[in-house]
Amino acid sequence: MPTRTKENFRIMVKLFFVCILCFAFHFNVKSQIIDSTAHKEIESGLSIIKSFLTDKNSSLGTNRNKLIKFFTNLTGIVSESDADYFGQSTPTNNDYINWSKWYILNKDFISWDNKKKQIVINKRVTLYELK
């Protein structure tokens, strides 16, 4: 009979560890879903800029100023576009390339703060660090 009790104990310990692993995996997946919000926002902005560069008549409209300001603030890379009274309104191909490179380099350090509803960067890798 003692052998049976030891066997049951081992099974219970194994089940306990499986439950802990499942619990940890659940929170890991949940945090990845939250982080994807930031990635979707950045990728959407880059996609809009790319479509504007491909077709100047695209419906980017007044959002160009906001997108340029967004990427300049996010990346620290200033746009090459000319500024007027309303701000910078025409992103350049170099802007798109530089911001895309920055995103690729920093993708692993970007997350979404659900309380503040904004992108959080835990560490920055600049384009100049690679040269």
C-alpha positions as CSV (number, residue, x, y, z in Angstrom):
1,M,0.0,0.0,0.0
2,P,2.8,2.5,0.7
3,T,4.0,2.1,-2.9
4,R,0.6,3.2,-4.2
5,T,0.7,6.3,-2.0
6,K,4.1,7.3,-3.3
7,E,2.9,6.8,-6.8
8,N,-0.1,9.0,-6.2
9,F,2.1,11.7,-4.6
10,R,4.4,11.7,-7.7
11,I,1.4,12.1,-10.0
12,M,0.1,15.0,-7.9
13,V,3.5,16.7,-8.0
14,K,3.7,16.3,-11.7
15,L,0.2,17.7,-12.2
16,F,1.1,20.6,-9.9
17,F,4.1,21.6,-12.1
18,V,2.1,21.2,-15.3
19,C,-0.5,23.6,-13.9
20,I,2.2,26.1,-12.9
21,L,3.7,25.9,-16.4
22,C,0.2,26.4,-18.0
23,F,-0.4,29.4,-15.7
24,A,2.9,31.0,-16.7
25,F,2.3,30.3,-20.4
26,H,-1.1,32.0,-20.1
27,F,0.4,35.3,-18.8
28,N,3.2,35.2,-21.4
29,V,0.7,34.9,-24.2
30,K,-1.5,37.6,-22.7
31,S,1.5,40.1,-22.5
32,Q,2.4,39.3,-26.1
33,I,-1.1,40.2,-27.2
34,I,-1.0,43.5,-25.3
35,D,2.4,44.2,-26.9
36,S,1.1,43.6,-30.4
37,T,-1.0,46.8,-30.1
38,A,2.1,48.9,-30.3
39,H,3.5,46.9,-33.2
40,K,0.2,47.2,-35.1
41,E,0.1,51.0,-34.6
42,I,3.7,51.4,-35.9
43,E,3.3,49.0,-38.8
44,S,0.0,50.7,-39.8
45,G,1.7,54.1,-39.9
46,L,4.6,52.8,-41.9
47,S,2.2,51.2,-44.4
48,I,0.3,54.5,-44.8
49,I,3.5,56.3,-45.5
50,K,4.6,53.7,-48.0
51,S,1.3,53.9,-49.8
52,F,1.6,57.7,-50.0
53,L,5.1,57.4,-51.4
54,T,3.8,54.9,-54.0
55,D,0.7,57.0,-54.9
56,K,0.9,60.7,-54.1
57,N,-2.9,61.0,-54.6
58,S,-3.6,58.5,-51.8
59,S,-5.9,59.5,-49.0
60,L,-3.2,60.3,-46.5
61,G,-4.5,63.9,-46.3
62,T,-4.0,65.8,-43.1
63,N,-2.7,62.7,-41.3
64,R,0.7,63.2,-42.9
65,N,1.6,65.9,-40.3
66,K,0.5,63.7,-37.5
67,L,2.4,60.6,-38.9
68,I,5.6,62.6,-39.4
69,K,5.3,64.0,-35.9
70,F,4.5,60.6,-34.5
71,F,7.5,58.9,-36.1
72,T,9.9,61.8,-35.3
73,N,8.9,61.7,-31.6
74,L,9.0,57.9,-31.5
75,T,12.3,57.3,-33.2
76,G,14.2,60.5,-32.6
77,I,14.9,60.6,-36.4
78,V,13.9,64.0,-37.8
79,S,12.0,63.9,-41.1
80,E,13.7,65.3,-44.2
81,S,10.4,66.8,-45.4
82,D,10.0,70.6,-45.9
83,A,8.1,72.4,-43.2
84,D,5.5,75.2,-43.7
85,Y,3.0,76.9,-41.4
86,F,1.2,73.7,-40.8
87,G,4.3,71.6,-40.1
88,Q,6.0,68.9,-42.1
89,S,3.5,67.3,-44.5
90,T,5.3,65.3,-47.1
91,P,7.3,62.3,-45.8
92,T,10.3,61.3,-48.0
93,N,11.4,57.9,-49.1
94,N,14.5,58.3,-46.8
95,D,12.1,59.0,-43.9
96,Y,10.3,55.8,-44.6
97,I,13.6,53.8,-44.9
98,N,15.1,55.2,-41.7
99,W,11.9,54.8,-39.7
100,S,11.5,51.2,-41.0
101,K,15.1,50.4,-40.1
102,W,14.6,51.9,-36.6
103,Y,11.5,49.8,-36.1
104,I,13.3,46.6,-37.1
105,L,16.2,47.4,-34.7
106,N,13.9,48.2,-31.8
107,K,11.0,45.8,-32.4
108,D,11.9,43.6,-29.4
109,F,12.0,46.6,-27.0
110,I,8.6,48.0,-27.9
111,S,5.5,47.4,-25.8
112,W,2.1,48.9,-25.1
113,D,1.2,50.6,-21.8
114,N,-2.5,49.7,-21.5
115,K,-3.1,52.2,-18.7
116,K,-1.6,55.2,-20.5
117,K,-2.7,54.0,-24.0
118,Q,0.7,54.7,-25.5
119,I,3.8,53.0,-26.8
120,V,6.6,52.2,-24.4
121,I,10.2,51.7,-25.5
122,N,12.3,49.8,-22.9
123,K,15.6,50.3,-24.7
124,R,16.6,52.2,-27.9
125,V,19.0,51.1,-30.6
126,T,19.8,53.9,-33.0
127,L,20.9,53.7,-36.6
128,Y,24.1,55.4,-35.7
129,E,25.2,52.7,-33.3
130,L,25.5,50.3,-36.2
131,K,28.0,52.3,-38.1
